[in-house]
Each structure stands twice: as structure tokens, then as C-alpha cells.
Amino acid sequence: MSEYIEREKLIDQLLPLADASAKLHDGIMTAIFQVKNQPAADVPSVVHGHWEVFAPWGSKKTVICSECGNYSPLAGEYAYCPNCGARMDKEENDNV
């Protein structure tokens, strides 16, 4: 499986190392140059949500996606919302 990093965070961690050591400066600056010139991957953001129970029509249980508001009597069986693609792994009381 591919792994992705944030380019600017890596560079921010490498720059102090280049400044701290004259011996390593050229090598670290070359590494930073290489990092900056790598092509960026087109990686979509992962949206996390949860199913909210909604029963407006009596006892028939329906669930609603916390992210897009799409509702379905069967959607609670899916790990992802079929409408917006949110990953249904967030707890209702999560603030993140």
C-alpha cells in the first residue's frame, strides 16, 4: 500500500538539520531539492462520519449520514456512505 507524506512538514524538519551541521548541509539541501521536485500524488481527503438513527415514520428505522444528510433504511449496513463516500468509522461523540 502506498504511503503519503506532507512535503512542507518534511522540509520543515530537514531545514534545522542543515543549519545545525556544516558537514551535512549540502547533503540535506540536496535532499530538500529532491523532495520539492517530486511529483505530487492526487490523493483525496478522507471524510469520516457516522450513521445517525432517524425514525420519523413510526417504528421504521432509517439512518442518516452525519456528513451529507443522505438517508436510507439500508445504509447502516455499509462502511461508507453510498452518497458522499464518507468512511463510517467516527464515533458520534468524536469532535475530530
N, C-alpha and C positions, 0 to 999 in steps of 0.2 A: 504494500500500500504506500502511496506517495505521502510525503510529509511536506508541509509548507511552513515557512517562517516569514516574519515581518522584516523586510530588508532594513528599514531605518533603525529598528531596535538592535539588530546585529551590528550595524555600523556604529551606533552609539556605544556599544560595548567594546568594539575594537579600537576606536579612536584613543581612549585613555591609555591603552596598552602601547600604542605607537608613541605617544608623548612620554611615557614613563621609561622607555628603553631606547637609547640611540642605536643599539645593535639590532633591535627588532623593527625599528621604524620603517625601513624600506620594504621589508617583507610584509608587514601589516598593511602598509599603504597599497602595496600591490594586491593583497587580498581584498581590500576595500574596493579597489578599482574593479576587480573581477566580480565582486558581489553586485556593484552598481550596474554592471553591463550584462548581467544575466537577464534573459527574457522573463517577463512576469507571467505567471500562470493565471488563467482566468478561472478563479475559484469562487463559487457563490458563497455568500454568507449563510450560515446555518441558523435557522429560526427555531426556537424552542417554544413549545406551547403545551397545553393540556386540554383534556376534554372536560367541559363543564356540563353537568346534568341539567337538563331543561325539560320540564313536563307541563307544557301549557294546556294540553288536551286531555286532562284527566290522568289516567294511570300509564299512558303510553310513554315510555322513556325515550327521550331524544337527547343527543349530545351535541354541544356546540364547540367549535374550535375557538380557543381563547385568543387566537391571533387574527383570524379573518371573519369570525362570526358565522361561518358556514355550518349548517346543521344537517343532521342525518340520523335516522334510527340505527344505522349500521356502522357509522364512522368510528364509534368507540372501539371497534374490533381492529382498527388499523393503527400501526405505529407512526404513521404520517397522515396529515390531513390531505384528503384527496383533492381539495380545492386549492390550497396555498402551498402545500408541501412542508409545513411546519412539522418538526420532529416532536412527537408527543411524549417527551420524557421530563418535562418540567412539572414540579410539584405545584399544587395550587397556591401554597404559601411562599414559594420562591420569589424573591424580589429581583433576581438577576435576569 
